[in-house]
Amino acid sequence: MRKLLAVPLGLLGAGTATFAYASVIERNWFHLRRHEVPVLKPGTHPVKILHISDAHLTPSRTRMIRWVRALDTLEPDLVVNTGDSISHRDAIGPFLELLGPLLDRPGVFVYGSNDLFSPVLKNPARYVWRTSQADYARRDRTPDLPYKELGAALKSAGWLDLNNRMGRLKIAGLDVEFAGINDSHIGLDDYDKIAGPVDPRADLTIGVMHSPEPRNLDRFADDGYQLLLAGHTHGGQVCAPFYGALATNCGIERERVKGLHLHQDAWLHISAGLGTSPTAPFRFCCPPEATLLTLTPRLT
């Protein structure tokens, strides 16, 4: 009898330990990634961009709040937030606390679906063979999270709202042109509102989105944007050793689920994100992150 029970009990113990690690340890094991991006004109001084995404903040995530606030010591020239900032109707105050002194720096933002709609319980294994996009088509389309208040608070700090909009900022002495889209995962993206070639007089051009859908990446690149920033994928959230992400939850391929890549002539950075949905509070082989992108001069 002991031998018969040994295998199932061993598997149960291993599964319990793995889930405890993924939900308690790795989910709170925040990492700062660093990349250099050779995108500036020769002779230009480097520019630092802090890219944050997918906090999915609830008021209880105090460890995340403290960790992100401390990133102000990196002295970024620009902060880019690619959405899914909140997952609770009372999270706007905590999210502003999370940003803290970063709000005093130039910043831009777009929304993700979870800024508008509360998370619902679902089987996370479904992401392996389908995205969650169809789930929103069956939901009440009336947002139940205070995304407008979130946007108003960020705009009052001087941050640019790039949801199907364009904008311009002076960043470290550079004239930077921005364009962004609302979340394609729920069909709110409208690239036609920002379509057209970039201004050749700009020192730097940046495209911002939540979900890195290839059809939108192509249009940004075709219009001449030099740097594209996105989130949404959580880096796969659950990854297999020696294999990587099991799913991306969008049209991007697994090989580019996170990190820095080329897309046509543009540089693309996809953040693995800071958080998880409260209904799937775990990460495995994919710790939460923010990224410091140091933009450097091109060689030619």
TIGU-402859 format. One record per residue (C-alpha): residue in three letters; x, y, z; residue number from 1. Coordinates in pm, 1 decimal, always signed. Example, Ala and Ser with C-alpha at 12.3 -4.5 7.8 and 13.67 -1.06 7.14 Angstrom:
REM residues 2
- ALA,+1230.0,-450.0,+780.0,1 .
- SER,+1367.0,-106.0,+714.0,2 .
***
This chain:
REM residues 300
- MET,+0.0,+0.0,+0.0,1 .
- ARG,+282.3,+237.7,+84.9,2 .
- LYS,+440.5,+180.7,-255.9,3 .
- LEU,+108.5,+236.6,-429.5,4 .
- LEU,+63.0,+566.8,-249.9,5 .
- ALA,+419.7,+686.6,-286.9,6 .
- VAL,+395.2,+805.6,-649.1,7 .
- PRO,+63.5,+997.2,-627.3,8 .
- LEU,+160.2,+1151.1,-294.8,9 .
- GLY,+497.6,+1251.2,-437.0,10 .
- LEU,+333.0,+1412.1,-737.7,11 .
- LEU,+83.9,+1591.8,-514.3,12 .
- GLY,+366.1,+1721.7,-295.8,13 .
- ALA,+568.4,+1838.9,-594.7,14 .
- GLY,+264.3,+2011.3,-745.3,15 .
- THR,+183.3,+2184.7,-417.4,16 .
- ALA,+542.4,+2303.9,-376.8,17 .
- THR,+554.0,+2430.6,-735.5,18 .
- PHE,+229.4,+2624.1,-696.9,19 .
- ALA,+347.4,+2773.0,-366.7,20 .
- TYR,+672.0,+2886.0,-532.9,21 .
- ALA,+491.2,+3031.2,-836.3,22 .
- SER,+226.2,+3215.6,-635.6,23 .
- VAL,+422.7,+3331.9,-331.7,24 .
- ILE,+789.6,+3359.3,-430.9,25 .
- GLU,+826.3,+3417.5,-804.4,26 .
- ARG,+515.4,+3635.5,-831.0,27 .
- ASN,+683.0,+3877.7,-588.7,28 .
- TRP,+1039.8,+3838.3,-715.8,29 .
- PHE,+1062.2,+4162.6,-912.1,30 .
- HIS,+1342.2,+4204.5,-1165.0,31 .
- LEU,+1482.1,+4507.4,-1343.0,32 .
- ARG,+1577.4,+4427.0,-1701.7,33 .
- ARG,+1820.9,+4647.0,-1891.7,34 .
- HIS,+1864.9,+4684.3,-2266.7,35 .
- GLU,+2057.5,+4922.9,-2488.3,36 .
- VAL,+1877.5,+5028.5,-2805.2,37 .
- PRO,+2088.5,+5190.7,-3082.0,38 .
- VAL,+1817.7,+5415.7,-3220.3,39 .
- LEU,+1935.8,+5776.5,-3175.7,40 .
- LYS,+2113.0,+5999.0,-3424.3,41 .
- PRO,+2494.0,+5983.5,-3411.0,42 .
- GLY,+2637.0,+6220.0,-3154.5,43 .
- THR,+2320.6,+6222.0,-2938.7,44 .
- HIS,+2348.9,+6179.8,-2562.6,45 .
- PRO,+2189.7,+5853.7,-2434.1,46 .
- VAL,+1828.9,+5865.3,-2313.7,47 .
- LYS,+1681.7,+5641.1,-2041.9,48 .
- ILE,+1325.4,+5507.5,-2070.8,49 .
- LEU,+1156.9,+5316.4,-1789.9,50 .
- HIS,+900.1,+5077.5,-1940.1,51 .
- ILE,+634.6,+4944.0,-1700.6,52 .
- SER,+331.7,+4735.4,-1786.7,53 .
- ASP,+63.6,+4499.2,-1657.9,54 .
- ALA,+70.8,+4585.8,-1288.7,55 .
- HIS,-288.9,+4455.6,-1255.1,56 .
- LEU,-275.2,+4637.4,-924.6,57 .
- THR,-499.0,+4561.4,-629.0,58 .
- PRO,-465.6,+4762.3,-307.4,59 .
- SER,-297.1,+4474.3,-122.8,60 .
- ARG,+10.7,+4456.0,-352.8,61 .
- THR,+224.7,+4669.9,-122.8,62 .
- ARG,+551.8,+4496.5,-215.4,63 .
- MET,+503.1,+4590.8,-580.7,64 .
- ILE,+413.4,+4946.1,-484.4,65 .
- ARG,+736.2,+4989.8,-286.6,66 .
- TRP,+952.1,+4827.7,-554.8,67 .
- VAL,+825.4,+5039.3,-844.4,68 .
- ARG,+843.9,+5365.3,-646.7,69 .
- ALA,+1210.7,+5296.4,-581.5,70 .
- LEU,+1283.1,+5283.3,-955.8,71 .
- ASP,+1283.6,+5662.9,-955.4,72 .
- THR,+1643.7,+5637.0,-833.8,73 .
- LEU,+1731.1,+5522.1,-1188.7,74 .
- GLU,+1651.5,+5879.6,-1298.0,75 .
- PRO,+1472.0,+5786.5,-1620.5,76 .
- ASP,+1417.7,+6061.7,-1874.8,77 .
- LEU,+1079.5,+5913.8,-1969.9,78 .
- VAL,+830.1,+5666.0,-1821.6,79 .
- VAL,+611.1,+5458.1,-2055.6,80 .
- ASN,+315.5,+5263.1,-1914.2,81 .
- THR,+166.8,+5015.0,-2162.3,82 .
- GLY,-152.0,+4938.5,-1971.4,83 .
- ASP,-341.3,+4689.5,-1754.4,84 .
- SER,-247.8,+4909.7,-1462.1,85 .
- ILE,-536.8,+4822.7,-1228.2,86 .
- SER,-756.1,+4523.5,-1149.0,87 .
- HIS,-971.8,+4669.2,-871.5,88 .
- ARG,-1206.1,+4964.8,-847.2,89 .
- ASP,-1014.1,+5097.4,-543.8,90 .
- ALA,-670.8,+5069.4,-705.8,91 .
- ILE,-626.5,+5417.4,-853.5,92 .
- GLY,-487.5,+5565.5,-532.8,93 .
- PRO,-247.4,+5274.4,-481.2,94 .
- PHE,-137.8,+5295.7,-845.8,95 .
- LEU,-54.7,+5664.1,-808.8,96 .
- GLU,+134.3,+5570.9,-491.6,97 .
- LEU,+319.0,+5303.7,-691.8,98 .
- LEU,+432.8,+5565.6,-941.4,99 .
- GLY,+511.4,+5817.3,-668.7,100 .
- PRO,+801.7,+6042.0,-776.2,101 .
- LEU,+794.3,+5890.4,-1125.9,102 .
- LEU,+483.1,+6100.4,-1188.7,103 .
- ASP,+704.4,+6408.8,-1179.8,104 .
- ARG,+894.0,+6280.3,-1483.4,105 .
- PRO,+770.9,+6296.9,-1843.4,106 .
- GLY,+538.9,+6003.6,-1911.2,107 .
- VAL,+296.2,+5849.7,-2159.0,108 .
- PHE,+33.1,+5577.6,-2124.6,109 .
- VAL,-225.7,+5360.4,-2295.9,110 .
- TYR,-499.2,+5141.2,-2151.6,111 .
- GLY,-524.4,+4764.5,-2142.8,112 .
- SER,-848.0,+4566.4,-2122.6,113 .
- ASN,-810.4,+4516.9,-1747.4,114 .
- ASP,-811.3,+4891.6,-1690.9,115 .
- LEU,-1173.4,+4884.4,-1808.7,116 .
- PHE,-1305.7,+4542.5,-1709.2,117 .
- SER,-1271.3,+4354.5,-1381.5,118 .
- PRO,-1099.4,+4016.5,-1401.3,119 .
- VAL,-1321.4,+3709.0,-1406.5,120 .
- LEU,-1235.9,+3356.2,-1302.7,121 .
- LYS,-1141.8,+3134.6,-1597.6,122 .
- ASN,-933.3,+2829.8,-1671.7,123 .
- PRO,-580.7,+2966.0,-1738.9,124 .
- ALA,-488.4,+2652.0,-1935.6,125 .
- ARG,-712.4,+2777.3,-2218.0,126 .
- TYR,-445.9,+3028.4,-2317.1,127 .
- VAL,-241.4,+2741.3,-2459.8,128 .
- TRP,-484.8,+2691.2,-2748.6,129 .
- ARG,-674.6,+3023.2,-2763.7,130 .
- THR,-653.0,+3385.2,-2656.3,131 .
- SER,-890.6,+3554.6,-2415.6,132 .
- GLN,-1004.6,+3798.8,-2684.2,133 .
- ALA,-1326.3,+3608.0,-2754.0,134 .
- ASP,-1418.7,+3621.9,-2384.5,135 .
- TYR,-1471.4,+3996.8,-2406.4,136 .
- ALA,-1712.9,+3960.3,-2697.6,137 .
- ARG,-1947.3,+3768.3,-2465.0,138 .
- ARG,-1920.2,+4012.9,-2175.5,139 .
- ASP,-2120.7,+4320.7,-2094.6,140 .
- ARG,-1936.8,+4590.9,-2288.7,141 .
- THR,-1990.3,+4851.7,-2016.0,142 .
- PRO,-1660.0,+4910.2,-1833.1,143 .
- ASP,-1685.6,+4850.3,-1458.3,144 .
- LEU,-1343.8,+4984.3,-1357.6,145 .
- PRO,-1268.2,+5359.3,-1321.7,146 .
- TYR,-1034.4,+5386.4,-1621.7,147 .
- LYS,-1141.9,+5743.3,-1698.5,148 .
- GLU,-1041.4,+5850.8,-1348.5,149 .
- LEU,-710.8,+5670.8,-1392.2,150 .
- GLY,-646.3,+5854.6,-1717.2,151 .
- ALA,-745.5,+6188.6,-1566.4,152 .
- ALA,-503.4,+6139.9,-1278.1,153 .
- LEU,-213.9,+6056.9,-1511.7,154 .
- LYS,-295.4,+6346.8,-1743.9,155 .
- SER,-310.9,+6586.8,-1448.8,156 .
- ALA,+49.1,+6488.8,-1376.1,157 .
- GLY,+139.7,+6592.6,-1732.0,158 .
- TRP,+150.1,+6246.1,-1887.9,159 .
- LEU,+32.9,+6202.8,-2247.8,160 .
- ASP,-276.1,+5992.9,-2316.9,161 .
- LEU,-187.9,+5795.2,-2631.2,162 .
- ASN,-507.7,+5594.4,-2671.7,163 .
- ASN,-557.8,+5632.6,-3049.7,164 .
- ARG,-374.7,+5961.7,-3020.0,165 .
- MET,-50.2,+6132.6,-3107.4,166 .
- GLY,+161.3,+6368.2,-2898.6,167 .
- ARG,+496.7,+6535.5,-2862.7,168 .
- LEU,+733.0,+6590.0,-2570.6,169 .
- LYS,+1077.1,+6731.7,-2510.3,170 .
- ILE,+1278.6,+6447.9,-2356.8,171 .
- ALA,+1637.0,+6512.9,-2247.4,172 .
- GLY,+1657.9,+6790.8,-2503.1,173 .
- LEU,+1516.4,+6578.8,-2786.0,174 .
- ASP,+1198.0,+6643.0,-2982.0,175 .
- VAL,+1010.5,+6312.9,-2946.7,176 .
- GLU,+700.6,+6226.7,-3148.6,177 .
- PHE,+462.2,+5966.8,-3000.0,178 .
- ALA,+168.3,+5773.8,-3137.7,179 .
- GLY,-37.1,+5512.6,-2957.3,180 .
- ILE,-344.0,+5294.7,-2983.2,181 .
- ASN,-603.1,+5169.4,-2740.6,182 .
- ASP,-617.8,+4798.6,-2666.3,183 .
- SER,-659.6,+4578.0,-2972.8,184 .
- HIS,-742.8,+4282.9,-2747.3,185 .
- ILE,-1091.0,+4429.6,-2698.0,186 .
- GLY,-1119.9,+4593.1,-3038.3,187 .
- LEU,-1062.0,+4951.2,-2923.7,188 .
- ASP,-756.3,+5012.7,-3139.8,189 .
- ASP,-804.8,+5255.3,-3428.4,190 .
- TYR,-475.7,+5299.2,-3607.4,191 .
- ASP,-640.6,+5507.9,-3878.9,192 .
- LYS,-665.7,+5793.8,-3627.8,193 .
- ILE,-286.4,+5814.0,-3605.0,194 .
- ALA,-189.1,+5680.4,-3947.6,195 .
- GLY,+68.7,+5852.9,-4162.5,196 .
- PRO,+442.9,+5894.0,-4193.2,197 .
- VAL,+634.4,+6022.4,-3893.4,198 .
- ASP,+756.2,+6380.5,-3887.9,199 .
- PRO,+1110.4,+6373.7,-4029.7,200 .
- ARG,+1197.3,+6671.8,-3810.3,201 .
- ALA,+1150.5,+6468.3,-3491.0,202 .
- ASP,+1466.7,+6348.6,-3315.8,203 .
- LEU,+1296.8,+6024.9,-3208.2,204 .
- THR,+964.7,+5852.9,-3286.5,205 .
- ILE,+795.7,+5605.0,-3050.8,206 .
- GLY,+485.8,+5388.6,-3100.0,207 .
- VAL,+300.0,+5269.8,-2789.7,208 .
- MET,+37.8,+4994.1,-2753.5,209 .
- HIS,-82.5,+4738.7,-2500.9,210 .
- SER,-111.0,+4421.0,-2707.0,211 .
- PRO,+161.9,+4361.1,-2969.7,212 .
- GLU,-59.5,+4248.1,-3256.1,213 .
- PRO,+150.6,+4205.9,-3572.5,214 .
- ARG,-97.9,+4397.0,-3790.8,215 .
- ASN,-46.1,+4707.6,-3577.0,216 .
- LEU,+327.4,+4653.1,-3541.5,217 .
- ASP,+348.4,+4645.2,-3921.5,218 .
- ARG,+165.9,+4975.7,-3953.4,219 .
- PHE,+382.2,+5149.0,-3693.2,220 .
- ALA,+695.6,+5022.4,-3867.2,221 .
- ASP,+566.4,+5114.5,-4212.7,222 .
- ASP,+498.5,+5469.9,-4090.8,223 .
- GLY,+858.3,+5497.8,-3972.8,224 .
- TYR,+838.3,+5469.4,-3593.3,225 .
- GLN,+1179.4,+5377.6,-3459.0,226 .
- LEU,+1087.1,+5225.9,-3121.0,227 .
- LEU,+772.4,+5024.1,-3042.4,228 .
- LEU,+667.1,+4945.8,-2684.4,229 .
- ALA,+403.3,+4693.0,-2572.5,230 .
- GLY,+303.6,+4465.1,-2286.4,231 .
- HIS,+4.0,+4232.9,-2241.4,232 .
- THR,+179.2,+3897.2,-2285.9,233 .
- HIS,+314.8,+3866.3,-1928.6,234 .
- GLY,+609.0,+3699.4,-2102.7,235 .
- GLY,+390.2,+3390.8,-2116.4,236 .
- GLN,+349.3,+3404.1,-1735.0,237 .
- VAL,+401.2,+3027.7,-1713.2,238 .
- CYS,+707.8,+2906.1,-1902.5,239 .
- ALA,+860.0,+2563.0,-1941.9,240 .
- PRO,+1235.3,+2521.7,-1879.0,241 .
- PHE,+1431.5,+2490.8,-2204.9,242 .
- TYR,+1112.9,+2566.9,-2403.1,243 .
- GLY,+985.8,+2906.7,-2298.0,244 .
- ALA,+638.1,+3053.1,-2302.4,245 .
- LEU,+347.2,+2817.7,-2352.6,246 .
- ALA,+125.3,+3096.5,-2487.8,247 .
- THR,+130.6,+3466.8,-2579.9,248 .
- ASN,-244.7,+3553.3,-2560.9,249 .
- CYS,-215.7,+3753.2,-2884.0,250 .
- GLY,-85.3,+3725.9,-3238.7,251 .
- ILE,+283.7,+3764.4,-3155.2,252 .
- GLU,+487.2,+3446.2,-3184.6,253 .
- ARG,+631.5,+3271.6,-2879.3,254 .
- GLU,+989.3,+3362.9,-2970.8,255 .
- ARG,+909.9,+3732.6,-2923.8,256 .
- VAL,+679.9,+3704.4,-2623.2,257 .
- LYS,+905.4,+3938.1,-2422.8,258 .
- GLY,+1227.1,+4135.0,-2451.5,259 .
- LEU,+1393.6,+4337.7,-2724.9,260 .
- HIS,+1356.1,+4240.7,-3090.8,261 .
- LEU,+1358.3,+4390.7,-3437.7,262 .
- HIS,+1032.7,+4437.7,-3626.2,263 .
- GLN,+1113.6,+4537.8,-3980.8,264 .
- ASP,+1333.8,+4846.8,-3930.5,265 .
- ALA,+1194.3,+4927.4,-3584.5,266 .
- TRP,+1306.9,+4811.5,-3243.2,267 .
- LEU,+1031.2,+4637.4,-3046.6,268 .
- HIS,+1030.9,+4590.4,-2670.6,269 .
- ILE,+762.5,+4373.3,-2508.9,270 .
- SER,+748.7,+4386.7,-2130.9,271 .
- ALA,+679.3,+4068.1,-1936.8,272 .
- GLY,+494.3,+4290.2,-1691.5,273 .
- LEU,+480.7,+4349.4,-1319.0,274 .
- GLY,+175.5,+4153.5,-1214.2,275 .
- THR,-85.9,+3893.3,-1287.3,276 .
- SER,-460.2,+3883.4,-1293.5,277 .
- PRO,-590.8,+3837.3,-937.2,278 .
- THR,-771.1,+3526.8,-1064.3,279 .
- ALA,-442.3,+3366.4,-1178.3,280 .
- PRO,-190.7,+3483.1,-914.7,281 .
- PHE,+117.9,+3289.4,-1016.1,282 .
- ARG,+425.5,+3301.8,-1240.2,283 .
- PHE,+666.4,+3025.1,-1326.9,284 .
- CYS,+1007.1,+3069.3,-1494.1,285 .
- CYS,+891.7,+3420.6,-1584.4,286 .
- PRO,+943.2,+3664.1,-1295.3,287 .
- PRO,+772.4,+4004.7,-1292.9,288 .
- GLU,+973.7,+4290.7,-1433.0,289 .
- ALA,+1020.4,+4649.9,-1533.2,290 .
- THR,+1274.1,+4748.6,-1798.1,291 .
- LEU,+1524.5,+5030.5,-1827.5,292 .
- LEU,+1587.3,+5096.4,-2195.7,293 .
- THR,+1896.5,+5306.2,-2261.4,294 .
- LEU,+1869.0,+5459.0,-2606.2,295 .
- THR,+2210.1,+5506.9,-2763.0,296 .
- PRO,+2332.7,+5653.4,-3093.7,297 .
- ARG,+2326.1,+5442.4,-3406.8,298 .
- LEU,+2662.6,+5352.9,-3552.7,299 .
- THR,+2568.0,+5513.9,-3886.6,300 .
***
